[in-house]
Amino acid sequence: EIVLTQSPSTLSLSPGERATLSCRASQSVSSYYLAWYQQKPGQAPRLLIYGASIRATGIADRFSGSGSGTDFTLTISRLEPEDFAVYYCARSPTFGPGTKVDIK
Amino acid sequence: QVQLQESGPGLVKPSETLSLTCSVSGYSISSGNYWGWIRQPPGKGLEWIGNIFHGGKTTYNPSLTSRVTISADSSKNQFSLRLNSVTAADTAVYYCVRDVRSYYYYMDVWGKGTTVTVSS
């Protein structure tokens, strides 16, 4: 069973700053199967990235994904107020524990 | 536009059965893809419960497999979740999802979620 670890658990940043979120798998994961989701309070998760680096429909280009093997990264180039949320990586059907991006 | 909507009781007694239905619009579940259930206990992360393929094949989380049944009704374009012998640990928001597993794997359409509380 693949276990996903995300770091940091919380990231405190200001609007306009760059956010770098890490997802590490306990064994090698095909990039085709690695996705990122955003969840805001009281809302369902939303697909951001699939195939490790492909933005889902309607996702802003400030969101980018990269990585391969066991190490993957979600980068938000410049944080907008609506980006403060929890982010989950996933290798279907397993989810990581999430990284909360909150306002500094 | 594909939309999913969960429905079912918001309160279930301990030891009883939790039953939820997901109604799908904008896409026929018979056309393909997997259809699944995810849950999120209060203040916690996401847990995959299981899924069903349009042909009826089901896969469940090993930690829940003894208590879970997922079924589909193509005539109603719905799929359902049954979870037996519930306890307080099953209290969660339950989401239904379209679970794409082709060249890429991802869950691209989510219902809004329904809160289920297990309490007497």
HADDOCK unambig.tbl for C-alpha pairs under 7 A between the chains (distance, minus, plus):
assign (segid A and resid 32 and name CA) (segid B and resid 103 and name CA) 6.91 0.50 0.50
assign (segid A and resid 32 and name CA) (segid B and resid 104 and name CA) 4.85 0.50 0.50
assign (segid A and resid 32 and name CA) (segid B and resid 105 and name CA) 6.58 0.50 0.50
assign (segid A and resid 33 and name CA) (segid B and resid 104 and name CA) 5.53 0.50 0.50
assign (segid A and resid 33 and name CA) (segid B and resid 105 and name CA) 4.67 0.50 0.50
assign (segid A and resid 35 and name CA) (segid B and resid 106 and name CA) 6.15 0.50 0.50
assign (segid A and resid 43 and name CA) (segid B and resid 112 and name CA) 6.68 0.50 0.50
assign (segid A and resid 44 and name CA) (segid B and resid 110 and name CA) 6.63 0.50 0.50
assign (segid A and resid 44 and name CA) (segid B and resid 111 and name CA) 7.00 0.50 0.50
assign (segid A and resid 44 and name CA) (segid B and resid 112 and name CA) 5.45 0.50 0.50
assign (segid A and resid 44 and name CA) (segid B and resid 113 and name CA) 6.47 0.50 0.50
assign (segid A and resid 47 and name CA) (segid B and resid 107 and name CA) 6.84 0.50 0.50
assign (segid A and resid 47 and name CA) (segid B and resid 108 and name CA) 5.63 0.50 0.50
assign (segid A and resid 50 and name CA) (segid B and resid 106 and name CA) 6.30 0.50 0.50
assign (segid A and resid 51 and name CA) (segid B and resid 104 and name CA) 5.97 0.50 0.50
assign (segid A and resid 92 and name CA) (segid B and resid 105 and name CA) 6.27 0.50 0.50
assign (segid A and resid 92 and name CA) (segid B and resid 106 and name CA) 6.50 0.50 0.50
assign (segid A and resid 93 and name CA) (segid B and resid 48 and name CA) 6.03 0.50 0.50
assign (segid A and resid 94 and name CA) (segid B and resid 48 and name CA) 6.79 0.50 0.50
assign (segid A and resid 95 and name CA) (segid B and resid 46 and name CA) 6.38 0.50 0.50
assign (segid A and resid 97 and name CA) (segid B and resid 45 and name CA) 5.73 0.50 0.50
assign (segid A and resid 98 and name CA) (segid B and resid 45 and name CA) 6.93 0.50 0.50
